[in-house]
Amino acid sequence: MTKFDKAKAEIVNEKTLSNGWTRLSDFQIDYTDSDGETHRLQREVYHRTPAATILLYDPKRDTVVLVRQFRLPVFLHGEPAWVIEAPAGLLDGDAPEVAIRREAEEETGFRVRDVRFPFKAYSSPGSSMELLHFFAATFDTTDRVSDGGGLTHEHEDIEVLEVQLDKAMAMIERGEIVDLKTVALLQWATLNRGSLR
């Protein structure tokens, strides 16, 4: 037992600040720290629903399929807002594997065969409840069933890219890939390249 086993938190109050595209809440919590002292803390939390992401890898050509689309928060930072990332989407009530198969086909045009679930992680645990389920799958050119590009009625405007894995890793170092979920998947694929064949 460590001193941190004594730490605990109790929610005192929750107030909704915004309930638009996602809900934002203000929480008041009583946090008892590892020394046994209780402090009243205020935290804001985004109630993002669970999501899934996938890296499609062609072992014969050593390429990955990525997508590029507009991201407003990056735009607000004054950086190039058409972000290169791994296909992803909200679960929308489906099991993570079902959701990512749907999203991969909608965004990239590739029908996913066997998927691998390497890990799950919180995207930003200090402020968001979003839990991401990470997947990887191999593909080849025969798995393409459409052009992809997203759903018109959701106003998705997605460019599909196929990139050499080593080039994608270099794009991280050059600041051309800045999406954290994509960085994690590309690094995982590089470390596990042999088992993906």
C-alpha positions in Angstrom: 0.0 0.0 0.0 1.3 3.4 -1.0 0.3 6.8 0.4 -1.7 7.4 -2.8 -4.1 4.6 -1.8 -5.5 7.2 0.6 -6.4 9.7 -2.1 -10.1 9.9 -3.1 -12.5 12.2 -4.8 -16.2 12.9 -4.2 -18.4 14.9 -6.6 -20.1 17.8 -4.8 -21.8 19.5 -7.7 -22.1 19.3 -11.5 -23.4 22.1 -13.7 -23.8 22.0 -17.5 -22.0 24.9 -19.2 -22.8 24.0 -22.8 -24.8 21.2 -24.5 -24.1 21.7 -28.2 -21.9 19.5 -30.3 -20.6 18.0 -27.1 -21.6 18.6 -23.5 -19.3 20.6 -21.2 -19.7 20.4 -17.5 -18.3 22.3 -14.5 -17.6 19.9 -11.6 -16.9 20.8 -7.9 -15.2 17.9 -6.2 -13.8 17.3 -2.8 -10.4 15.8 -3.3 -8.7 14.1 -0.4 -5.0 14.0 -1.3 -2.3 11.5 -0.5 -1.5 13.3 2.8 -5.2 13.1 3.9 -6.0 16.7 3.4 -9.3 17.5 1.6 -9.5 20.4 -0.9 -12.4 21.7 -3.0 -11.4 21.6 -6.7 -13.2 22.9 -9.8 -12.7 21.1 -13.1 -14.4 21.4 -16.5 -15.0 18.1 -18.4 -16.0 17.5 -22.0 -18.4 14.5 -22.2 -17.0 13.0 -25.5 -18.4 9.6 -26.3 -16.2 6.6 -27.0 -14.5 6.4 -30.4 -12.3 4.1 -32.4 -9.4 4.6 -34.8 -7.6 2.2 -37.2 -4.4 2.0 -39.1 -4.7 0.1 -42.4 -1.4 -1.5 -43.4 -0.4 -3.2 -46.7 2.5 -5.5 -45.7 3.4 -6.2 -49.4 4.0 -2.5 -50.2 4.8 -1.4 -46.6 2.2 1.4 -46.9 -0.5 2.8 -44.6 -3.8 4.4 -45.5 -4.4 7.8 -43.9 -7.0 10.5 -44.4 -6.8 14.3 -44.5 -9.7 16.5 -43.4 -10.4 20.0 -41.9 -10.0 20.3 -38.1 -11.2 23.6 -36.6 -9.1 23.6 -33.4 -5.9 23.3 -35.5 -7.2 26.1 -37.7 -7.7 28.3 -34.6 -4.0 27.7 -33.7 -3.2 29.3 -37.1 -1.7 26.1 -38.4 -2.5 24.2 -41.6 -6.0 22.9 -40.7 -6.3 19.9 -43.2 -4.9 17.3 -40.8 -3.5 14.0 -41.8 -4.7 11.3 -39.5 -5.8 7.6 -39.2 -9.4 7.0 -40.0 -11.6 7.3 -36.9 -15.1 7.9 -35.7 -17.5 7.7 -32.8 -18.9 4.4 -31.8 -22.6 5.6 -32.1 -23.7 2.8 -29.8 -21.9 0.1 -31.8 -19.2 -2.2 -30.5 -15.8 -0.7 -31.2 -14.9 -3.3 -33.9 -18.2 -2.8 -35.7 -17.8 1.0 -35.6 -14.3 1.0 -36.9 -15.1 -1.3 -39.8 -17.9 1.1 -40.7 -15.7 4.2 -40.4 -12.8 2.7 -42.3 -15.0 1.9 -45.3 -16.8 5.2 -45.2 -13.6 7.3 -45.0 -11.1 5.2 -47.1 -13.2 3.0 -49.3 -11.4 -0.1 -48.1 -13.4 -3.0 -46.6 -11.6 -4.2 -43.5 -11.0 -8.0 -43.1 -9.2 -9.1 -39.9 -8.7 -6.5 -37.3 -6.3 -6.4 -34.4 -7.0 -4.6 -31.1 -3.6 -3.5 -29.7 -4.8 -1.1 -27.0 -7.2 1.6 -25.8 -6.4 5.0 -24.3 -7.9 8.3 -23.2 -7.2 11.0 -25.7 -6.9 13.9 -23.1 -7.7 12.5 -19.6 -7.3 15.9 -17.9 -10.4 17.4 -19.6 -12.2 14.9 -21.9 -14.0 11.6 -21.2 -13.2 10.4 -24.7 -11.9 6.8 -24.7 -10.3 5.7 -27.9 -10.2 2.1 -29.1 -7.2 1.5 -31.3 -7.2 -1.0 -34.1 -4.9 -2.2 -36.9 -5.7 -4.2 -40.0 -3.8 -5.4 -43.1 -5.2 -4.7 -46.5 -4.4 -4.9 -50.2 -5.7 -3.2 -53.3 -8.4 -5.9 -53.8 -10.1 -4.7 -50.6 -11.1 -1.3 -52.1 -14.9 -1.2 -52.6 -15.3 2.6 -53.2 -13.4 5.9 -53.4 -14.1 6.7 -49.7 -14.1 10.3 -48.8 -16.7 10.2 -46.0 -20.5 10.7 -46.0 -22.0 13.5 -48.0 -24.9 14.0 -45.6 -22.5 14.5 -42.8 -20.6 17.1 -44.8 -17.4 15.0 -44.7 -14.7 16.2 -47.1 -12.0 13.6 -46.8 -8.9 13.0 -48.9 -7.6 9.4 -48.9 -3.8 9.0 -48.8 -1.5 6.0 -49.1 1.9 6.6 -47.7 5.0 4.4 -47.1 5.2 3.6 -43.3 8.8 5.0 -43.1 7.7 8.2 -44.9 4.7 8.6 -42.4 7.2 8.3 -39.5 9.3 11.0 -41.1 6.2 13.2 -41.5 5.8 13.1 -37.7 9.3 14.4 -37.2 8.7 17.2 -39.8 5.4 18.3 -38.1 3.3 17.1 -41.1 1.4 14.6 -38.9 0.3 16.2 -35.6 -2.7 14.1 -34.6 -1.8 12.2 -31.5 -3.9 9.0 -32.2 -2.2 8.7 -35.5 1.3 9.2 -34.1 0.6 6.4 -31.5 -0.7 4.0 -34.2 2.2 4.7 -36.6 4.7 4.2 -33.8 2.9 1.0 -32.7 3.0 -0.3 -36.4 6.7 0.5 -36.7 7.5 -1.5 -33.5 5.2 -4.4 -34.6 5.9 -4.4 -38.3 7.0 -8.0 -38.3 3.9 -9.4 -36.7 1.6 -7.4 -39.1 2.8 -9.4 -42.2 
